[in-house]
Amino acid sequence: MNNTEHLEIVRLYQSDQSITIKQLAKKFRRKPTTISRILREHGVTPQYNRTRKLDSSVRQSAMSLYLQGLTMEKVAEQLQIADGSVCNIVNQ
């Protein structure tokens, strides 16, 4: 992995408040621990349970899509959030 890719990981993590370490790991085909290490090396502290910071419009969209009959997995895929986040929103 080169420094350009490291900077891209850091930029994405800082610019998108809803992206998780697991999502970055999947996108860049790396382990979550590797992503965390890269972030720390560039002075960024990884935040765990980051999806709990979803704004109300994402929460409303998730609930709306779920009530329209989409599965939690499909809602998560469409809104690009974690499946567990959709589960938390629906079960509140």
C-alpha positions as a printed Julia matrix, in Angstrom:
92×3 Matrix{Float64}:
   0.0    0.0    0.0
   1.46   3.36  -0.94
   1.27   6.74   0.76
  -1.28   8.02  -1.78
  -3.66   5.26  -0.78
  -3.05   6.05   2.91
  -3.93   9.7    2.32
  -7.07   8.67   0.41
  -8.18   6.51   3.37
  -7.61   9.39   5.79
  -9.4   11.87   3.51
 -12.43   9.63   3.12
 -12.62   8.93   6.85
 -12.44  12.61   7.74
 -14.83  13.85   5.04
 -17.61  11.26   5.45
 -18.88  11.2    9.03
 -20.93   8.06   8.44
 -18.22   5.83   6.96
 -16.9    3.17   9.29
 -13.54   1.49   9.56
 -15.13  -1.75   8.34
 -16.5   -0.01   5.26
 -13.08   1.47   4.49
 -11.49  -1.94   4.98
 -13.91  -3.46   2.51
 -13.43  -0.65  -0.02
  -9.63  -0.82   0.09
  -9.5   -4.61   0.62
  -7.62  -4.34   3.89
  -8.21  -5.55   7.44
  -9.98  -3.13   9.82
  -6.9   -3.22  12.07
  -4.77  -2.05   9.13
  -7.16   0.85   8.45
  -7.07   1.83  12.14
  -3.27   1.73  12.13
  -3.1    3.92   9.02
  -5.47   6.46  10.57
  -3.45   6.59  13.8
  -0.19   6.97  11.83
  -1.68  10.07  10.2
  -2.82  11.6   13.49
  -6.48  10.59  13.24
  -8.08   8.79  16.17
 -10.48   6.1   14.92
 -13.97   6.42  16.39
 -15.78   3.24  17.22
 -19.57   3.05  16.92
 -19.28   5.93  14.49
 -22.6    5.1   12.79
 -24.43   6.23  15.93
 -23.76   9.77  14.71
 -26.15   9.45  11.76
 -28.16  12.6   11.25
 -31.94  12.6   11.49
 -32.5   12.69   7.72
 -30.63   9.38   7.3
 -32.6    7.89  10.19
 -35.88   9.03   8.64
 -34.89   7.68   5.23
 -33.93   4.32   6.73
 -37.22   4.01   8.59
 -39.21   5.08   5.53
 -37.5    2.53   3.27
 -37.96  -0.2    5.86
 -41.66   0.58   6.22
 -41.97   0.41   2.42
 -40.99  -3.26   2.66
 -37.25  -3.26   2.01
 -35.13  -5.6    4.1
 -32.66  -4.15   6.56
 -29.82  -5.3    4.32
 -31.3   -3.54   1.27
 -31.89  -0.34   3.28
 -28.29  -0.43   4.52
 -27.0   -1.0    0.99
 -29.09   1.81  -0.48
 -28.14   4.34   2.21
 -24.55   3.06   2.48
 -24.7    2.5    6.21
 -24.07  -0.58   8.34
 -26.74  -3.27   8.64
 -26.54  -2.94  12.42
 -27.27   0.78  12.19
 -30.49   0.08  10.3
 -31.4   -2.52  12.91
 -30.81   0.03  15.68
 -32.92   2.66  13.9
 -35.83   0.27  13.27
 -35.82  -1.18  16.78
 -35.72   2.15  18.63
